[in-house]
Amino acid sequence: MWLSILSHVLFFLLIDGFFILRVNPQELSEYHQTVSVSSSVFLALSCTLTSFHIGRNMTRTQQKLSLANQRSESLLLNILPLPIAQRLKYAKGKIADQYEQASICFVDLESFSLLVKSLKAHELVDLLDDVFTQFDQLSTYHGLEKIKTIGDGYMAAAGVPKSNNAHALQCCAYALAVKEAFVRLQIKYDLRTGLRIGIGSGEVVAGVIGRSKFCYDLWGEAVTLAARMESHGRSDHIQVTQSTYEMAKHKYCFEPRGEVSVKGLGQIQTYWLLGVKE
């Protein structure tokens, strides 16, 4: 900025000096010489002040733009996984990925409609904020990606957007941690409601939809199965599919539930997740 100011001052001094030199000094009265010098100084100071203000305004504008960009990136990261946000920022075209193996976990509060009726608006929001904040922290700790909340439901996934072979184990660890955390929340808020958790593993499609409001979501049979495991489950139980069981049985204890009739999918063998093997 100061280099720009100095260049402006030198430029105008050179122009003024050029015109003074072209006139015979003897032809200039002392008064005219004084006026000429004063004008040159005034012009130089005016240019200096103008350049200073322009430079300062440009700096402020750049700072505001930088802060606005930081806020935009922060908001984007709040709704999208980091790798997806970076791709959306720099790459062109739609974001759509297929994963051969991933695990999905659905968590749902039971009797939520009764809870809504029994609590005031601010009490309900405070409760859900506390519940979902703890779920968020646990998902981050266990390496899951939060996908979305649906009313009183919470959806998270392991193995997306970065593939890994431990996705089923991660989901099992997360589900057990959520169940334990919810017991503390029940005591804290004197809740009479339970929790249903379902896990499914398999092939999924992931992508970003929307134009003005972006949404990173998952689709596929594994997603449907996980949702059915939750909705067809029992209070304070974790129900998993056969595929999840096969990938996690070496580390976790399960109890066979038997076959469950799932709409659109027929009879499916499911298991209750009990805990970690000793």
C-alpha positions as CSV (number, residue, x, y, z in Angstrom):
1,M,0.0,0.0,0.0
2,W,2.8,2.5,0.9
3,L,4.6,1.7,-2.3
4,S,1.5,2.7,-4.2
5,I,1.2,5.9,-2.2
6,L,4.9,6.8,-2.9
7,S,4.5,6.1,-6.6
8,H,1.5,8.4,-6.8
9,V,3.4,11.3,-5.1
10,L,6.5,10.9,-7.2
11,F,4.4,10.8,-10.4
12,F,2.6,14.1,-9.6
13,L,5.9,15.8,-8.5
14,L,7.6,14.7,-11.7
15,I,4.7,16.1,-13.8
16,D,4.7,19.4,-11.9
17,G,8.5,19.6,-12.1
18,F,8.4,19.0,-15.8
19,F,6.1,22.0,-16.4
20,I,8.2,24.2,-14.1
21,L,11.4,23.3,-15.9
22,R,9.8,24.1,-19.3
23,V,9.2,27.7,-18.2
24,N,12.1,30.2,-18.0
25,P,12.7,30.8,-14.3
26,Q,13.4,34.5,-15.1
27,E,9.9,34.8,-16.5
28,L,8.4,33.6,-13.2
29,S,7.8,36.2,-10.5
30,E,8.6,35.3,-7.0
31,Y,4.9,35.2,-6.3
32,H,4.2,32.7,-9.1
33,Q,7.1,30.5,-8.0
34,T,5.7,30.4,-4.5
35,V,2.2,29.6,-5.8
36,S,3.7,26.9,-8.0
37,V,5.6,25.2,-5.2
38,S,2.7,25.5,-2.8
39,S,0.4,23.9,-5.4
40,S,2.8,21.1,-5.9
41,V,3.0,20.4,-2.2
42,F,-0.7,20.6,-1.8
43,L,-1.2,18.3,-4.8
44,A,1.3,15.8,-3.4
45,L,-0.4,15.8,0.0
46,S,-3.8,15.4,-1.6
47,C,-2.6,12.5,-3.6
48,T,-1.0,11.0,-0.5
49,L,-4.1,11.2,1.5
50,T,-6.3,9.9,-1.3
51,S,-4.0,7.0,-1.9
52,F,-3.9,6.2,1.8
53,H,-7.7,6.2,2.1
54,I,-8.1,4.1,-1.0
55,G,-5.5,1.6,0.3
56,R,-7.1,1.4,3.7
57,N,-10.5,0.8,2.2
58,M,-9.1,-1.9,0.0
59,T,-7.5,-3.6,3.0
60,R,-10.7,-3.5,4.9
61,T,-12.6,-4.9,2.0
62,Q,-10.2,-7.7,1.6
63,Q,-10.4,-8.5,5.3
64,K,-14.3,-8.5,5.1
65,L,-14.1,-10.9,2.1
66,S,-11.7,-13.1,3.9
67,L,-14.0,-13.3,7.0
68,A,-17.0,-14.0,4.8
69,N,-15.2,-16.8,3.0
70,Q,-14.2,-18.3,6.4
71,R,-17.8,-18.2,7.6
72,S,-19.0,-19.8,4.4
73,E,-16.4,-22.6,4.7
74,S,-17.3,-23.1,8.3
75,L,-21.0,-23.4,7.5
76,L,-20.3,-25.8,4.7
77,L,-18.2,-28.0,7.0
78,N,-21.1,-28.1,9.5
79,I,-23.4,-29.7,6.9
80,L,-21.0,-31.7,4.8
81,P,-18.1,-34.1,5.6
82,L,-14.7,-32.4,5.0
83,P,-13.7,-34.4,1.9
84,I,-17.1,-33.8,0.3
85,A,-17.0,-30.1,1.1
86,Q,-13.5,-29.8,-0.5
87,R,-14.7,-31.6,-3.6
88,L,-17.8,-29.4,-3.8
89,K,-15.6,-26.3,-3.5
90,Y,-13.0,-27.2,-6.2
91,A,-14.5,-29.9,-8.4
92,K,-17.2,-29.5,-11.1
93,G,-20.2,-31.8,-11.6
94,K,-22.3,-33.9,-9.3
95,I,-20.9,-35.8,-6.3
96,A,-22.0,-39.4,-6.3
97,D,-20.0,-42.3,-4.9
98,Q,-20.7,-46.0,-4.6
99,Y,-19.3,-48.0,-1.7
100,E,-19.2,-51.8,-1.7
101,Q,-19.3,-52.0,2.1
102,A,-20.4,-49.5,4.7
103,S,-22.4,-49.7,7.9
104,I,-25.3,-47.5,8.9
105,C,-26.7,-46.8,12.3
106,F,-30.2,-45.4,13.1
107,V,-31.1,-44.2,16.6
108,D,-34.6,-43.3,17.6
109,L,-36.3,-42.0,20.8
110,E,-39.4,-44.0,21.7
111,S,-42.7,-42.3,22.4
112,F,-41.4,-39.0,21.2
113,S,-45.0,-37.7,20.5
114,L,-45.8,-38.1,24.2
115,L,-42.5,-36.3,25.1
116,V,-43.5,-33.4,22.9
117,K,-46.8,-33.0,24.6
118,S,-45.3,-33.2,28.1
119,L,-42.5,-30.6,27.6
120,K,-42.5,-26.9,26.8
121,A,-41.0,-25.8,23.6
122,H,-37.7,-24.6,25.1
123,E,-37.5,-27.7,27.3
124,L,-37.9,-30.0,24.2
125,V,-35.3,-28.1,22.2
126,D,-32.8,-28.1,25.1
127,L,-33.3,-31.9,25.6
128,L,-32.9,-32.7,21.9
129,D,-29.8,-30.4,21.7
130,D,-28.2,-32.2,24.6
131,V,-29.1,-35.6,23.3
132,F,-27.9,-35.0,19.7
133,T,-24.8,-33.1,20.9
134,Q,-23.7,-36.2,22.8
135,F,-24.5,-38.4,19.8
136,D,-22.4,-36.1,17.6
137,Q,-19.4,-36.3,20.0
138,L,-19.7,-40.0,20.2
139,S,-19.9,-40.4,16.4
140,T,-16.7,-38.3,16.0
141,Y,-14.9,-40.3,18.7
142,H,-15.8,-43.6,17.1
143,G,-15.0,-42.5,13.5
144,L,-18.6,-42.3,12.2
145,E,-20.0,-39.6,10.0
146,K,-23.2,-38.0,11.1
147,I,-25.6,-38.0,8.1
148,K,-28.7,-36.3,9.5
149,T,-31.3,-36.0,12.1
150,I,-34.9,-36.7,11.3
151,G,-37.2,-35.4,14.0
152,D,-36.2,-37.5,17.0
153,G,-34.1,-39.8,14.9
154,Y,-30.4,-39.8,14.3
155,M,-28.5,-41.3,11.4
156,A,-24.8,-42.0,11.2
157,A,-22.5,-44.1,9.0
158,A,-19.1,-45.7,9.1
159,G,-17.0,-46.4,6.0
160,V,-18.2,-43.2,4.2
161,P,-17.0,-40.9,2.8
162,K,-13.6,-42.7,3.5
163,S,-13.8,-46.4,3.0
164,N,-12.4,-48.7,5.7
165,N,-12.7,-52.3,6.7
166,A,-13.7,-51.7,10.3
167,H,-17.0,-50.0,9.6
168,A,-19.2,-52.7,11.3
169,L,-17.0,-52.6,14.4
170,Q,-17.2,-48.8,14.5
171,C,-21.0,-48.9,14.4
172,C,-21.2,-51.5,17.1
173,A,-18.9,-49.5,19.4
174,Y,-20.9,-46.4,18.7
175,A,-24.2,-48.0,19.4
176,L,-23.1,-49.3,22.7
177,A,-21.7,-45.9,23.7
178,V,-24.9,-44.2,22.7
179,K,-27.0,-46.6,24.7
180,E,-24.8,-46.0,27.8
181,A,-24.9,-42.2,27.3
182,F,-28.7,-42.3,27.0
183,V,-29.0,-44.0,30.4
184,R,-27.3,-40.9,32.0
185,L,-29.6,-38.6,30.0
186,Q,-32.6,-40.5,31.3
187,I,-31.5,-39.9,34.9
188,K,-30.6,-36.2,34.1
189,Y,-34.0,-35.4,32.6
190,D,-36.1,-38.0,34.4
191,L,-37.1,-39.5,31.1
192,R,-39.6,-42.3,30.8
193,T,-38.7,-43.0,27.2
194,G,-36.4,-45.6,25.8
195,L,-34.1,-45.9,22.8
196,R,-34.1,-48.1,19.7
197,I,-31.0,-48.7,17.7
198,G,-30.6,-50.5,14.4
199,I,-27.4,-51.3,12.4
200,G,-27.1,-52.6,8.8
201,S,-24.1,-53.2,6.6
202,G,-23.7,-53.5,2.8
203,E,-23.5,-51.6,-0.4
204,V,-24.5,-47.9,-0.3
205,V,-24.6,-44.9,-2.7
206,A,-23.6,-41.5,-1.3
207,G,-24.0,-38.1,-2.8
208,V,-24.9,-34.5,-2.5
209,I,-28.3,-33.2,-3.5
210,G,-29.8,-29.8,-3.5
211,R,-28.8,-26.4,-5.0
212,S,-29.3,-23.7,-2.4
213,K,-29.3,-26.1,0.6
214,F,-26.9,-29.0,0.3
215,C,-27.6,-32.4,1.7
216,Y,-25.2,-35.3,1.9
217,D,-27.2,-38.5,2.0
218,L,-27.0,-42.2,1.6
219,W,-29.2,-44.7,-0.3
220,G,-29.3,-48.4,-0.8
221,E,-30.4,-51.7,0.8
222,A,-28.0,-51.3,3.7
223,V,-29.7,-48.0,4.6
224,T,-33.2,-49.6,4.3
225,L,-32.1,-52.5,6.5
226,A,-30.6,-50.4,9.2
227,A,-33.8,-48.3,9.3
228,R,-35.9,-51.4,9.6
229,M,-33.6,-52.8,12.3
230,E,-34.4,-49.7,14.3
231,S,-38.1,-49.5,13.6
232,H,-38.6,-53.3,14.2
233,G,-36.5,-53.3,17.3
234,R,-37.2,-53.2,21.0
235,S,-36.7,-50.5,23.7
236,D,-33.1,-50.1,24.8
237,H,-31.9,-52.8,22.4
238,I,-29.5,-52.8,19.5
239,Q,-30.6,-54.9,16.6
240,V,-28.2,-55.8,13.7
241,T,-28.5,-57.5,10.4
242,Q,-26.8,-60.8,9.5
243,S,-24.1,-59.0,7.5
244,T,-23.2,-56.8,10.5
245,Y,-23.1,-59.8,12.8
246,E,-20.7,-61.7,10.5
247,M,-18.3,-58.8,10.4
248,A,-18.4,-58.1,14.1
249,K,-18.9,-61.4,15.8
250,H,-15.2,-62.0,16.5
251,K,-15.1,-58.9,18.8
252,Y,-18.7,-58.5,20.1
253,C,-21.3,-60.7,21.8
254,F,-24.6,-61.2,20.1
255,E,-27.8,-63.0,20.8
256,P,-29.9,-64.4,17.9
257,R,-33.3,-62.9,17.8
258,G,-34.6,-65.1,15.0
259,E,-36.2,-64.1,11.8
260,V,-38.0,-60.8,11.5
261,S,-40.6,-60.0,8.8
262,V,-39.4,-56.8,7.1
263,K,-41.7,-55.0,4.7
264,G,-40.4,-55.3,1.2
265,L,-37.5,-57.6,2.2
266,G,-39.3,-60.6,3.6
267,Q,-38.0,-62.7,6.5
268,I,-34.6,-61.6,7.8
269,Q,-32.3,-63.2,10.4
270,T,-31.4,-60.6,13.0
271,Y,-29.3,-60.4,16.2
272,W,-29.2,-58.3,19.4
273,L,-25.8,-56.7,20.1
274,L,-25.0,-57.3,23.8
275,G,-21.5,-56.0,24.3
276,V,-17.8,-56.5,23.8
277,K,-16.3,-59.9,24.2
278,E,-14.0,-60.3,27.2
